[in-house]
Amino acid sequence: MPSRVLSAVLAACFCCALSASAQARDAQLADITRAVHTYNRYTVFDDVHARIDAGAVTLTGKVTLPLKKDEIGKRVAGLPGVTAVQNDIEVLSASPIDDDLRQRIARAIYGDAAFWRYAAMPTPPIRILVERGRVTLTGVVATESDRMLARSLATGLGEAALVCDLRIDR
């Protein structure tokens, strides 16, 4: 009987330690997300994600300028608790045609009355990635109808292809 009690106590302690570790990781991930989203050059045309493992951060995603990749990496590296940064952010190719397409899609989506609430957010949640005429919508919307409408508004503006990877916030 005492070994069962000891096993239960050890299991509870292990679960509590894992829970505290997960909470600390989540808090650190929130700090990283905040550092990226408050970066003054981060726009709806950039999409950066982070993974963290024991203080080592891996950054992924895409940005429109090499400067953004470097500066975001430096911002994250300077955060408390970050021991290393692997910066795997890709830089989208520079193209006036892609830049024009980005602007047209942003105006179509964020200029629509259905998306004004998103446009008013400090970091609008719909990300518009354009690479060689191929468009990918990422981020989060509130409903399936918002997802379908965003896809519809982004279609027919000169894109070679469109992928809608918008997630629904549940």
Secondary structure, DSSP 8 states (H G I E B T S, - for coil): -HHHHHHHHHHHHHHHHHHHHHHHHHHHHHHHHHHHHT-TT--TT-EEEEEEETTEEEEEEEES-HHHHHHHHHHHHTSTT--EEEE--EE----HHHHHHHHHHHHHHHTSGGGHHHHTSSS-SEEEEEETTEEEEEEEESSHHHHHHHHHHHTTSS-SEEEE--EE--
